[in-house]
Amino acid sequence: MRLKDKVALITGGASGLGQMDAELLAAEGARVVITDIDDKAGQILASTLNGLFLHHDVTSESDWQRVMNAVTEHYGGLDILVNNAGIVQVADIESTSLELYQRMNAVHNDGTFLGCRYAIEAMRERGGSIINMSSLTAIRGYPLVPSYAAAKGAVLALTHTVAVHCRQKGYPIRCNAVLPGPIATPLALTVIEDASGMGQPEDVAQMVLFLASDESKHVSGAQFVIDNAGSMVGGEA
Ligand code: NAD
């Protein structure tokens, strides 16, 4: 029970990595709040975990305000935020429209920015851990997903600034980034058909659990690649 009585909000928690995060954090004693635009899957998961589901488009500031108010009302505060919601679309730089570029930025970068803003407000006094789902694409060239990679790079930079800001202000809030390589989820399988070399959602969730728990109390402003050295040996996974 490494997260006993902690309150954890996981955006995009209805599928893939977010779903696994919610399951593992709940198994370790956290009270989980799953938010997503997929209401049906989110509600089913929340009911199996005895948690709360809230409809939430991470690009909407008014949704963030409603969600944070509901979390405070239900659980009295927030200890852990996993900024996980995401989308992907394949298009190389020559075929990427400005609209696609801006959409990727809205979900990943704007969504994470709003999450960090509202989490700091909620955690300033009581402390907490913010975990931002970046990607290996943020630090290594992936020519098929330039808009996704650029947005994930912004998430990584934002993570560093949030961590330093909180430390300088004396807020007991940590902020870290997780950079998975290909992990077998519905999102990854739209880009890469062969899942044989991919990691599993639990490989990422175990890192999220560590960063959410007090065991990582001296870890902030850090980035964790989860790819079993796949990028170092030159493979996709
Ligand atoms: P997934 O498609 O299985 O799950 C993503 C979830 O986000 C879905 O439930 C979806 O409904 C939700 N979502 C999408 N847009 C949203 C919005 N505007 N507001 C709220 N929810 C929204 O994908 P996944 O692979 O589990 O991805 C989770 C995160 O991990 C993403 O940020 C993704 O970029 C990142 N990531 C995934 C991989 C991988 O290989 N799977 C690798 C690196 C990073």
Residues whose N, C-alpha, C, O or C-beta is under 5 A from the ligand:
A	BS01	NAD	G12 A14 S15 G16 L17 G18 D36 I37 D38 H56 D57 V58 T59 N84 A85 G86 I87 V107 M133 S134 S135 L136 P180 G181 P182 I183 T185 P186 L187 A188
